[in-house]
Amino acid sequence: MTDPTEINSVYWNAEKKSWEHKMIQVEEYHGFVECQQCRKPLSHNIKTGGEFKVVYVECRCSRLRSR
Ligand SMILES: [Zn+2]
């Protein structure tokens, strides 16, 4: 798998009280943590905007839960 150049991250919008998506540009990719249940990536360790961050994504079971 090649390193992603951008990630569709999911985050909690406290004002709207809902989950929202945001595309994050990846400057450096440092791996991911996989979901214990569906084995899909749950969070990615990246560098963006000069900072190291952990960005969360929807794994397969979180997509199912939100339906
Ligand atoms: Zn999962």
N, CA, C, O and the ligand as a Tripos MOL2 file, in Angstrom:
@<TRIPOS>MOLECULE
protein
  269   267    68     0     0
PROTEIN
NO_CHARGES

@<TRIPOS>ATOM
      1 N           0.8550   -1.2050    0.0000 N.3       1 MET1
      2 CA          0.0000    0.0000    0.0000 C.3       1 MET1
      3 C           0.8860    1.2480    0.0000 C.2       1 MET1
      4 O           1.7900    1.3690    0.8260 O.2       1 MET1
      5 N           0.6300    2.1620   -0.9130 N.am      2 THR2
      6 CA          1.3880    3.4110   -0.9430 C.3       2 THR2
      7 C           0.8030    4.3870    0.0750 C.2       2 THR2
      8 O          -0.3740    4.3220    0.4300 O.2       2 THR2
      9 N           1.6560    5.2820    0.5240 N.am      3 ASP3
     10 CA          1.2020    6.2540    1.5180 C.3       3 ASP3
     11 C           0.1620    7.1880    0.9080 C.2       3 ASP3
     12 O           0.3300    7.6600   -0.2160 O.2       3 ASP3
     13 N          -0.9070    7.4540    1.6450 N.am      4 PRO4
     14 CA         -1.9200    8.3780    1.1240 C.3       4 PRO4
     15 C          -1.3930    9.8220    1.1300 C.2       4 PRO4
     16 O          -0.5930   10.1970    1.9870 O.2       4 PRO4
     17 N          -1.8520   10.6120    0.1710 N.am      5 THR5
     18 CA         -1.4670   12.0240    0.1330 C.3       5 THR5
     19 C          -2.5010   12.8920    0.8300 C.2       5 THR5
     20 O          -2.2090   14.0170    1.2360 O.2       5 THR5
     21 N          -3.7200   12.3600    0.9680 N.am      6 GLU6
     22 CA         -4.7180   13.0530    1.7590 C.3       6 GLU6
     23 C          -5.6480   12.0290    2.3970 C.2       6 GLU6
     24 O          -5.8250   10.9200    1.8910 O.2       6 GLU6
     25 N          -6.2340   12.4280    3.5160 N.am      7 ILE7
     26 CA         -7.0720   11.5130    4.2900 C.3       7 ILE7
     27 C          -8.4000   12.1920    4.5700 C.2       7 ILE7
     28 O          -8.4490   13.3520    4.9800 O.2       7 ILE7
     29 N          -9.4740   11.4520    4.3410 N.am      8 ASN8
     30 CA        -10.8060   11.9680    4.6580 C.3       8 ASN8
     31 C         -11.0760   11.6780    6.1360 C.2       8 ASN8
     32 O         -11.6060   10.6240    6.4850 O.2       8 ASN8
     33 N         -10.7070   12.6180    6.9890 N.am      9 SER9
     34 CA        -10.8110   12.3920    8.4230 C.3       9 SER9
     35 C         -12.2260   12.6830    8.9190 C.2       9 SER9
     36 O         -12.9850   13.4250    8.2950 O.2       9 SER9
     37 N         -12.5480   12.0900   10.0370 N.am     10 VAL10
     38 CA        -13.8520   12.3150   10.6470 C.3      10 VAL10
     39 C         -13.6210   12.9210   12.0250 C.2      10 VAL10
     40 O         -12.7390   12.4890   12.7680 O.2      10 VAL10
     41 N         -14.4150   13.9140   12.3500 N.am     11 TYR11
     42 CA        -14.2780   14.5480   13.6630 C.3      11 TYR11
     43 C         -15.6490   14.9550   14.1860 C.2      11 TYR11
     44 O         -16.5990   15.1210   13.4200 O.2      11 TYR11
     45 N         -15.7360   15.1130   15.5030 N.am     12 TRP12
     46 CA        -16.9980   15.4620   16.1540 C.3      12 TRP12
     47 C         -17.1560   16.9690   16.1730 C.2      12 TRP12
     48 O         -16.3210   17.6830   16.7290 O.2      12 TRP12
     49 N         -18.2330   17.4540   15.5630 N.am     13 ASN13
     50 CA        -18.5460   18.8760   15.5900 C.3      13 ASN13
     51 C         -19.4550   19.1340   16.7820 C.2      13 ASN13
     52 O         -20.6390   18.7980   16.7520 O.2      13 ASN13
     53 N         -18.8990   19.7290   17.8300 N.am     14 ALA14
     54 CA        -19.6410   19.9050   19.0860 C.3      14 ALA14
     55 C         -20.8010   20.8810   18.9250 C.2      14 ALA14
     56 O         -21.8210   20.7440   19.6010 O.2      14 ALA14
     57 N         -20.6590   21.8580   18.0410 N.am     15 GLU15
     58 CA        -21.7540   22.8290   17.8370 C.3      15 GLU15
     59 C         -22.9440   22.1890   17.1480 C.2      15 GLU15
     60 O         -24.0880   22.3510   17.5720 O.2      15 GLU15
     61 N         -22.6580   21.4590   16.0750 N.am     16 LYS16
     62 CA        -23.7500   20.8180   15.3280 C.3      16 LYS16
     63 C         -24.1560   19.4840   15.9470 C.2      16 LYS16
     64 O         -25.1810   18.9060   15.5860 O.2      16 LYS16
     65 N         -23.3290   18.9970   16.8950 N.am     17 LYS17
     66 CA        -23.5690   17.6890   17.5090 C.3      17 LYS17
     67 C         -23.6980   16.5870   16.4520 C.2      17 LYS17
     68 O         -24.6270   15.7790   16.4730 O.2      17 LYS17
     69 N         -22.7340   16.5840   15.5320 N.am     18 SER18
     70 CA        -22.7420   15.5410   14.5150 C.3      18 SER18
     71 C         -21.3070   15.2900   14.0530 C.2      18 SER18
     72 O         -20.4140   16.1050   14.2850 O.2      18 SER18
     73 N         -21.1080   14.1560   13.4010 N.am     19 TRP19
     74 CA        -19.8040   13.8200   12.8480 C.3      19 TRP19
     75 C         -19.6470   14.5150   11.5080 C.2      19 TRP19
     76 O         -20.5830   14.5540   10.7090 O.2      19 TRP19
     77 N         -18.4670   15.0620   11.2630 N.am     20 GLU20
     78 CA        -18.2130   15.7310   10.0030 C.3      20 GLU20
     79 C         -16.9100   15.2030    9.4110 C.2      20 GLU20
     80 O         -16.0600   14.6600   10.1160 O.2      20 GLU20
     81 N         -16.7800   15.3770    8.1170 N.am     21 HIS21
     82 CA        -15.5850   14.9240    7.4190 C.3      21 HIS21
     83 C         -14.7590   16.1070    6.9570 C.2      21 HIS21
     84 O         -15.2870   17.1810    6.6680 O.2      21 HIS21
     85 N         -13.4810   15.8960    6.8930 N.am     22 LYS22
     86 CA        -12.5830   16.9470    6.4450 C.3      22 LYS22
     87 C         -11.3920   16.3020    5.7580 C.2      22 LYS22
     88 O         -10.7860   15.3790    6.3020 O.2      22 LYS22
     89 N         -11.0510   16.7800    4.5660 N.am     23 MET23
     90 CA         -9.8750   16.2620    3.8740 C.3      23 MET23
     91 C          -8.6340   16.9050    4.4800 C.2      23 MET23
     92 O          -8.5470   18.1270    4.5950 O.2      23 MET23
     93 N          -7.6740   16.0640    4.8660 N.am     24 ILE24
     94 CA         -6.4390   16.5440    5.4760 C.3      24 ILE24
     95 C          -5.2790   16.1980    4.5530 C.2      24 ILE24
     96 O          -5.1220   15.0450    4.1500 O.2      24 ILE24
     97 N          -4.4780   17.1840    4.2250 N.am     25 GLN25
     98 CA         -3.2960   16.9460    3.3880 C.3      25 GLN25
     99 C          -2.2090   16.2660    4.2270 C.2      25 GLN25
    100 O          -1.9240   16.6780    5.3510 O.2      25 GLN25
    101 N          -1.6190   15.2320    3.6620 N.am     26 VAL26
    102 CA         -0.5890   14.4860    4.3790 C.3      26 VAL26
    103 C           0.7930   14.9340    3.8980 C.2      26 VAL26
    104 O           1.1190   14.8100    2.7170 O.2      26 VAL26
    105 N           1.5880   15.4470    4.8100 N.am     27 GLU27
    106 CA          2.9680   15.8150    4.4690 C.3      27 GLU27
    107 C           3.9090   14.6300    4.6630 C.2      27 GLU27
    108 O           4.7610   14.3570    3.8170 O.2      27 GLU27
    109 N           3.7460   13.9320    5.7860 N.am     28 GLU28
    110 CA          4.5070   12.7110    6.0390 C.3      28 GLU28
    111 C           3.5470   11.6910    6.6070 C.2      28 GLU28
    112 O           2.6600   12.0170    7.3970 O.2      28 GLU28
    113 N           3.7370   10.4460    6.1930 N.am     29 TYR29
    114 CA          2.8630    9.3840    6.6780 C.3      29 TYR29
    115 C           3.6390    8.4630    7.5970 C.2      29 TYR29
    116 O           4.7380    8.0210    7.2630 O.2      29 TYR29
    117 N           3.0610    8.1720    8.7660 N.am     30 HIS30
    118 CA          3.7700    7.3690    9.7660 C.3      30 HIS30
    119 C           2.9600    6.1740   10.2540 C.2      30 HIS30
    120 O           3.1360    5.7070   11.3790 O.2      30 HIS30
    121 N           2.0780    5.6900    9.4020 N.am     31 GLY31
    122 CA          1.3710    4.4710    9.7520 C.3      31 GLY31
    123 C          -0.0100    4.7080   10.3400 C.2      31 GLY31
    124 O          -0.4520    5.8440   10.5100 O.2      31 GLY31
    125 N          -0.6720    3.6120   10.6420 N.am     32 PHE32
    126 CA         -2.0480    3.7080   11.1300 C.3      32 PHE32
    127 C          -2.2880    2.6850   12.2310 C.2      32 PHE32
    128 O          -1.4960    1.7630   12.4310 O.2      32 PHE32
    129 N          -3.3900    2.8670   12.9330 N.am     33 VAL33
    130 CA         -3.8640    1.9110   13.9290 C.3      33 VAL33
    131 C          -5.1060    1.2610   13.3470 C.2      33 VAL33
    132 O          -6.0020    1.9520   12.8620 O.2      33 VAL33
    133 N          -5.1630   -0.0550   13.3920 N.am     34 GLU34
    134 CA         -6.3270   -0.7130   12.8000 C.3      34 GLU34
    135 C          -7.3820   -1.0370   13.8410 C.2      34 GLU34
    136 O          -7.0910   -1.2350   15.0210 O.2      34 GLU34
    137 N          -8.6210   -1.0840   13.3620 N.am     35 CYS35
    138 CA         -9.7600   -1.4290   14.2060 C.3      35 CYS35
    139 C          -9.6360   -2.8890   14.6330 C.2      35 CYS35
    140 O          -9.2810   -3.7450   13.8220 O.2      35 CYS35
    141 N          -9.9240   -3.1750   15.8880 N.am     36 GLN36
    142 CA         -9.8270   -4.5440   16.3910 C.3      36 GLN36
    143 C         -10.8950   -5.4560   15.7880 C.2      36 GLN36
    144 O         -10.7390   -6.6770   15.7690 O.2      36 GLN36
    145 N         -11.9790   -4.8540   15.2970 N.am     37 GLN37
    146 CA        -13.0920   -5.6620   14.7980 C.3      37 GLN37
    147 C         -13.0400   -5.9000   13.2950 C.2      37 GLN37
    148 O         -13.1080   -7.0450   12.8470 O.2      37 GLN37
    149 N         -12.9210   -4.8280   12.5090 N.am     38 CYS38
    150 CA        -12.9790   -5.0130   11.0540 C.3      38 CYS38
    151 C         -11.6040   -4.9630   10.4050 C.2      38 CYS38
    152 O         -11.4930   -5.1930    9.2010 O.2      38 CYS38
    153 N         -10.5370   -4.6660   11.1780 N.am     39 ARG39
    154 CA         -9.1650   -4.6520   10.6670 C.3      39 ARG39
    155 C          -8.9270   -3.5720    9.6090 C.2      39 ARG39
    156 O          -7.9620   -3.6450    8.8480 O.2      39 ARG39
    157 N          -9.7970   -2.5860    9.5680 N.am     40 LYS40
    158 CA         -9.5930   -1.4470    8.6760 C.3      40 LYS40
    159 C          -8.9400   -0.3310    9.4860 C.2      40 LYS40
    160 O          -9.0620   -0.3110   10.7110 O.2      40 LYS40
    161 N          -8.2460    0.6010    8.8210 N.am     41 PRO41
    162 CA         -7.6300    1.7020    9.5720 C.3      41 PRO41
    163 C          -8.6630    2.5050   10.3710 C.2      41 PRO41
    164 O          -9.7520    2.8200    9.8920 O.2      41 PRO41
    165 N          -8.2720    2.8200   11.6040 N.am     42 LEU42
    166 CA         -9.1490    3.5750   12.5050 C.3      42 LEU42
    167 C          -8.5730    4.9710   12.7160 C.2      42 LEU42
    168 O          -9.3200    5.9410   12.8480 O.2      42 LEU42
    169 N          -7.2640    5.0700   12.7460 N.am     43 SER43
    170 CA         -6.6120    6.3770   12.8530 C.3      43 SER43
    171 C          -5.2710    6.3090   12.1260 C.2      43 SER43
    172 O          -4.6630    5.2440   12.0160 O.2      43 SER43
    173 N          -4.8240    7.4570   11.6360 N.am     44 HIS44
    174 CA         -3.5580    7.5470   10.9160 C.3      44 HIS44
    175 C          -2.6360    8.5200   11.6380 C.2      44 HIS44
    176 O          -3.0710    9.5690   12.1140 O.2      44 HIS44
    177 N          -1.3770    8.1650   11.7130 N.am     45 ASN45
    178 CA         -0.3620    9.0520   12.2930 C.3      45 ASN45
    179 C           0.3050    9.7970   11.1450 C.2      45 ASN45
    180 O           0.9750    9.1910   10.3100 O.2      45 ASN45
    181 N           0.1210   11.0890   11.1080 N.am     46 ILE46
    182 CA          0.6330   11.8770    9.9740 C.3      46 ILE46
    183 C           1.2460   13.1820   10.4500 C.2      46 ILE46
    184 O           1.1170   13.5880   11.6050 O.2      46 ILE46
    185 N           1.9210   13.8180    9.4990 N.am     47 LYS47
    186 CA          2.3670   15.1810    9.7190 C.3      47 LYS47
    187 C           1.6130   16.0480    8.7310 C.2      47 LYS47
    188 O           1.6230   15.7740    7.5310 O.2      47 LYS47
    189 N           0.9630   17.0850    9.2190 N.am     48 THR48
    190 CA          0.2220   18.0140    8.3610 C.3      48 THR48
    191 C           0.3910   19.4180    8.9130 C.2      48 THR48
    192 O           0.3160   19.6330   10.1220 O.2      48 THR48
    193 N           0.6180   20.3660    8.0250 N.am     49 GLY49
    194 CA          0.8330   21.7480    8.4670 C.3      49 GLY49
    195 C           2.0180   21.8790    9.4110 C.2      49 GLY49
    196 O           2.0360   22.7640   10.2670 O.2      49 GLY49
    197 N           3.0200   20.9940    9.2610 N.am     50 GLY50
    198 CA          4.2050   21.0470   10.1040 C.3      50 GLY50
    199 C           4.0450   20.4410   11.4790 C.2      50 GLY50
    200 O           4.9600   20.5100   12.2990 O.2      50 GLY50
    201 N           2.8690   19.8330   11.7490 N.am     51 GLU51
    202 CA          2.6210   19.2470   13.0720 C.3      51 GLU51
    203 C           2.3040   17.7620   12.9430 C.2      51 GLU51
    204 O           1.6780   17.3320   11.9740 O.2      51 GLU51
    205 N           2.7400   16.9860   13.9280 N.am     52 PHE52
    206 CA          2.3570   15.5870   13.9890 C.3      52 PHE52
    207 C           0.9610   15.4840   14.5750 C.2      52 PHE52
    208 O           0.6570   16.0840   15.6050 O.2      52 PHE52
    209 N           0.1110   14.7050   13.8950 N.am     53 LYS53
    210 CA         -1.2630   14.5640   14.3550 C.3      53 LYS53
    211 C          -1.7370   13.1430   14.1860 C.2      53 LYS53
    212 O          -1.2120   12.3820   13.3740 O.2      53 LYS53
    213 N          -2.7460   12.8000   14.9730 N.am     54 VAL54
    214 CA         -3.4730   11.5570   14.7960 C.3      54 VAL54
    215 C          -4.8310   11.9380   14.2310 C.2      54 VAL54
    216 O          -5.5910   12.6520   14.8840 O.2      54 VAL54
    217 N          -5.1440   11.4790   13.0380 N.am     55 VAL55
    218 CA         -6.4540   11.7800   12.4650 C.3      55 VAL55
    219 C          -7.2870   10.5080   12.4310 C.2      55 VAL55
    220 O          -6.8000    9.4290   12.0930 O.2      55 VAL55
    221 N          -8.5310   10.6620   12.7830 N.am     56 TYR56
    222 CA         -9.4290    9.5180   12.8360 C.3      56 TYR56
    223 C         -10.2170    9.3940   11.5390 C.2      56 TYR56
    224 O         -10.5870   10.3900   10.9180 O.2      56 TYR56
    225 N         -10.4600    8.1620   11.1500 N.am     57 VAL57
    226 CA        -11.2550    7.8900    9.9570 C.3      57 VAL57
    227 C         -12.3400    6.8920   10.3370 C.2      57 VAL57
    228 O         -12.3100    6.2920   11.4120 O.2      57 VAL57
    229 N         -13.2930    6.7300    9.4350 N.am     58 GLU58
    230 CA        -14.3520    5.7540    9.6870 C.3      58 GLU58
    231 C         -13.8840    4.3940    9.2110 C.2      58 GLU58
    232 O         -13.5960    4.2100    8.0290 O.2      58 GLU58
    233 N         -13.8080    3.4450   10.1220 N.am     59 CYS59
    234 CA        -13.5490    2.0760    9.7060 C.3      59 CYS59
    235 C         -14.8700    1.4730    9.2460 C.2      59 CYS59
    236 O         -15.9060    2.1370    9.2770 O.2      59 CYS59
    237 N         -14.8310    0.2320    8.8260 N.am     60 ARG60
    238 CA        -16.0400   -0.3740    8.2660 C.3      60 ARG60
    239 C         -17.1770   -0.4240    9.2890 C.2      60 ARG60
    240 O         -18.3240   -0.1420    8.9420 O.2      60 ARG60
    241 N         -16.8760   -0.7780   10.5470 N.am     61 CYS61
    242 CA        -17.9840   -0.9180   11.5050 C.3      61 CYS61
    243 C         -18.5140    0.4290   11.9900 C.2      61 CYS61
    244 O         -19.6780    0.5140   12.3820 O.2      61 CYS61
    245 N         -17.6920    1.4920   11.9770 N.am     62 SER62
    246 CA        -18.2560    2.7820   12.3710 C.3      62 SER62
    247 C         -19.1910    3.3050   11.2900 C.2      62 SER62
    248 O         -20.1400    4.0310   11.5870 O.2      62 SER62
    249 N         -18.9280    2.9380   10.0260 N.am     63 ARG63
    250 CA        -19.8690    3.2910    8.9630 C.3      63 ARG63
    251 C         -21.2070    2.5840    9.1680 C.2      63 ARG63
    252 O         -22.2700    3.1750    8.9780 O.2      63 ARG63
    253 N         -21.1390    1.3330    9.5500 N.am     64 LEU64
    254 CA        -22.3750    0.5870    9.7810 C.3      64 LEU64
    255 C         -23.1580    1.1610   10.9490 C.2      64 LEU64
    256 O         -24.3850    1.2570   10.9010 O.2      64 LEU64
    257 N         -22.4310    1.5470   12.0110 N.am     65 ARG65
    258 CA        -23.0900    2.1080   13.1940 C.3      65 ARG65
    259 C         -23.8270    3.3940   12.8760 C.2      65 ARG65
    260 O         -24.8980    3.6430   13.4290 O.2      65 ARG65
    261 N         -23.2650    4.2300   11.9830 N.am     66 SER66
    262 CA        -23.8680    5.5450   11.7430 C.3      66 SER66
    263 C         -25.1030    5.4520   10.8480 C.2      66 SER66
    264 O         -25.7910    6.4550   10.6570 O.2      66 SER66
    265 N         -25.3990    4.2850   10.3010 N.am     67 ARG67
    266 CA        -26.5990    4.1660    9.4650 C.3      67 ARG67
    267 C         -27.8410    3.9700   10.2940 C.2      67 ARG67
    268 O         -28.9370    3.8530    9.7460 O.2      67 ARG67
    269 ZN        -14.0670   -1.2740   12.6140 Zn       68 ZN68
@<TRIPOS>BOND
     1     1     2 1
     2     2     3 1
     3     3     4 2
     4     3     5 am
     5     5     6 1
     6     6     7 1
     7     7     8 2
     8     7     9 am
     9     9    10 1
    10    10    11 1
    11    11    12 2
    12    11    13 am
    13    13    14 1
    14    14    15 1
    15    15    16 2
    16    15    17 am
    17    17    18 1
    18    18    19 1
    19    19    20 2
    20    19    21 am
    21    21    22 1
    22    22    23 1
    23    23    24 2
    24    23    25 am
    25    25    26 1
    26    26    27 1
    27    27    28 2
    28    27    29 am
    29    29    30 1
    30    30    31 1
    31    31    32 2
    32    31    33 am
    33    33    34 1
    34    34    35 1
    35    35    36 2
    36    35    37 am
    37    37    38 1
    38    38    39 1
    39    39    40 2
    40    39    41 am
    41    41    42 1
    42    42    43 1
    43    43    44 2
    44    43    45 am
    45    45    46 1
    46    46    47 1
    47    47    48 2
    48    47    49 am
    49    49    50 1
    50    50    51 1
    51    51    52 2
    52    51    53 am
    53    53    54 1
    54    54    55 1
    55    55    56 2
    56    55    57 am
    57    57    58 1
    58    58    59 1
    59    59    60 2
    60    59    61 am
    61    61    62 1
    62    62    63 1
    63    63    64 2
    64    63    65 am
    65    65    66 1
    66    66    67 1
    67    67    68 2
    68    67    69 am
    69    69    70 1
    70    70    71 1
    71    71    72 2
    72    71    73 am
    73    73    74 1
    74    74    75 1
    75    75    76 2
    76    75    77 am
    77    77    78 1
    78    78    79 1
    79    79    80 2
    80    79    81 am
    81    81    82 1
    82    82    83 1
    83    83    84 2
    84    83    85 am
    85    85    86 1
    86    86    87 1
    87    87    88 2
    88    87    89 am
    89    89    90 1
    90    90    91 1
    91    91    92 2
    92    91    93 am
    93    93    94 1
    94    94    95 1
    95    95    96 2
    96    95    97 am
    97    97    98 1
    98    98    99 1
    99    99   100 2
   100    99   101 am
   101   101   102 1
   102   102   103 1
   103   103   104 2
   104   103   105 am
   105   105   106 1
   106   106   107 1
   107   107   108 2
   108   107   109 am
   109   109   110 1
   110   110   111 1
   111   111   112 2
   112   111   113 am
   113   113   114 1
   114   114   115 1
   115   115   116 2
   116   115   117 am
   117   117   118 1
   118   118   119 1
   119   119   120 2
   120   119   121 am
   121   121   122 1
   122   122   123 1
   123   123   124 2
   124   123   125 am
   125   125   126 1
   126   126   127 1
   127   127   128 2
   128   127   129 am
   129   129   130 1
   130   130   131 1
   131   131   132 2
   132   131   133 am
   133   133   134 1
   134   134   135 1
   135   135   136 2
   136   135   137 am
   137   137   138 1
   138   138   139 1
   139   139   140 2
   140   139   141 am
   141   141   142 1
   142   142   143 1
   143   143   144 2
   144   143   145 am
   145   145   146 1
   146   146   147 1
   147   147   148 2
   148   147   149 am
   149   149   150 1
   150   150   151 1
   151   151   152 2
   152   151   153 am
   153   153   154 1
   154   154   155 1
   155   155   156 2
   156   155   157 am
   157   157   158 1
   158   158   159 1
   159   159   160 2
   160   159   161 am
   161   161   162 1
   162   162   163 1
   163   163   164 2
   164   163   165 am
   165   165   166 1
   166   166   167 1
   167   167   168 2
   168   167   169 am
   169   169   170 1
   170   170   171 1
   171   171   172 2
   172   171   173 am
   173   173   174 1
   174   174   175 1
   175   175   176 2
   176   175   177 am
   177   177   178 1
   178   178   179 1
   179   179   180 2
   180   179   181 am
   181   181   182 1
   182   182   183 1
   183   183   184 2
   184   183   185 am
   185   185   186 1
   186   186   187 1
   187   187   188 2
   188   187   189 am
   189   189   190 1
   190   190   191 1
   191   191   192 2
   192   191   193 am
   193   193   194 1
   194   194   195 1
   195   195   196 2
   196   195   197 am
   197   197   198 1
   198   198   199 1
   199   199   200 2
   200   199   201 am
   201   201   202 1
   202   202   203 1
   203   203   204 2
   204   203   205 am
   205   205   206 1
   206   206   207 1
   207   207   208 2
   208   207   209 am
   209   209   210 1
   210   210   211 1
   211   211   212 2
   212   211   213 am
   213   213   214 1
   214   214   215 1
   215   215   216 2
   216   215   217 am
   217   217   218 1
   218   218   219 1
   219   219   220 2
   220   219   221 am
   221   221   222 1
   222   222   223 1
   223   223   224 2
   224   223   225 am
   225   225   226 1
   226   226   227 1
   227   227   228 2
   228   227   229 am
   229   229   230 1
   230   230   231 1
   231   231   232 2
   232   231   233 am
   233   233   234 1
   234   234   235 1
   235   235   236 2
   236   235   237 am
   237   237   238 1
   238   238   239 1
   239   239   240 2
   240   239   241 am
   241   241   242 1
   242   242   243 1
   243   243   244 2
   244   243   245 am
   245   245   246 1
   246   246   247 1
   247   247   248 2
   248   247   249 am
   249   249   250 1
   250   250   251 1
   251   251   252 2
   252   251   253 am
   253   253   254 1
   254   254   255 1
   255   255   256 2
   256   255   257 am
   257   257   258 1
   258   258   259 1
   259   259   260 2
   260   259   261 am
   261   261   262 1
   262   262   263 1
   263   263   264 2
   264   263   265 am
   265   265   266 1
   266   266   267 1
   267   267   268 2
@<TRIPOS>SUBSTRUCTURE
     1 MET1         2 RESIDUE 1 A MET
     2 THR2         6 RESIDUE 1 A THR
     3 ASP3        10 RESIDUE 1 A ASP
     4 PRO4        14 RESIDUE 1 A PRO
     5 THR5        18 RESIDUE 1 A THR
     6 GLU6        22 RESIDUE 1 A GLU
     7 ILE7        26 RESIDUE 1 A ILE
     8 ASN8        30 RESIDUE 1 A ASN
     9 SER9        34 RESIDUE 1 A SER
    10 VAL10       38 RESIDUE 1 A VAL
    11 TYR11       42 RESIDUE 1 A TYR
    12 TRP12       46 RESIDUE 1 A TRP
    13 ASN13       50 RESIDUE 1 A ASN
    14 ALA14       54 RESIDUE 1 A ALA
    15 GLU15       58 RESIDUE 1 A GLU
    16 LYS16       62 RESIDUE 1 A LYS
    17 LYS17       66 RESIDUE 1 A LYS
    18 SER18       70 RESIDUE 1 A SER
    19 TRP19       74 RESIDUE 1 A TRP
    20 GLU20       78 RESIDUE 1 A GLU
    21 HIS21       82 RESIDUE 1 A HIS
    22 LYS22       86 RESIDUE 1 A LYS
    23 MET23       90 RESIDUE 1 A MET
    24 ILE24       94 RESIDUE 1 A ILE
    25 GLN25       98 RESIDUE 1 A GLN
    26 VAL26      102 RESIDUE 1 A VAL
    27 GLU27      106 RESIDUE 1 A GLU
    28 GLU28      110 RESIDUE 1 A GLU
    29 TYR29      114 RESIDUE 1 A TYR
    30 HIS30      118 RESIDUE 1 A HIS
    31 GLY31      122 RESIDUE 1 A GLY
    32 PHE32      126 RESIDUE 1 A PHE
    33 VAL33      130 RESIDUE 1 A VAL
    34 GLU34      134 RESIDUE 1 A GLU
    35 CYS35      138 RESIDUE 1 A CYS
    36 GLN36      142 RESIDUE 1 A GLN
    37 GLN37      146 RESIDUE 1 A GLN
    38 CYS38      150 RESIDUE 1 A CYS
    39 ARG39      154 RESIDUE 1 A ARG
    40 LYS40      158 RESIDUE 1 A LYS
    41 PRO41      162 RESIDUE 1 A PRO
    42 LEU42      166 RESIDUE 1 A LEU
    43 SER43      170 RESIDUE 1 A SER
    44 HIS44      174 RESIDUE 1 A HIS
    45 ASN45      178 RESIDUE 1 A ASN
    46 ILE46      182 RESIDUE 1 A ILE
    47 LYS47      186 RESIDUE 1 A LYS
    48 THR48      190 RESIDUE 1 A THR
    49 GLY49      194 RESIDUE 1 A GLY
    50 GLY50      198 RESIDUE 1 A GLY
    51 GLU51      202 RESIDUE 1 A GLU
    52 PHE52      206 RESIDUE 1 A PHE
    53 LYS53      210 RESIDUE 1 A LYS
    54 VAL54      214 RESIDUE 1 A VAL
    55 VAL55      218 RESIDUE 1 A VAL
    56 TYR56      222 RESIDUE 1 A TYR
    57 VAL57      226 RESIDUE 1 A VAL
    58 GLU58      230 RESIDUE 1 A GLU
    59 CYS59      234 RESIDUE 1 A CYS
    60 ARG60      238 RESIDUE 1 A ARG
    61 CYS61      242 RESIDUE 1 A CYS
    62 SER62      246 RESIDUE 1 A SER
    63 ARG63      250 RESIDUE 1 A ARG
    64 LEU64      254 RESIDUE 1 A LEU
    65 ARG65      258 RESIDUE 1 A ARG
    66 SER66      262 RESIDUE 1 A SER
    67 ARG67      266 RESIDUE 1 A ARG
    68 ZN68       269 GROUP 0 **** ****
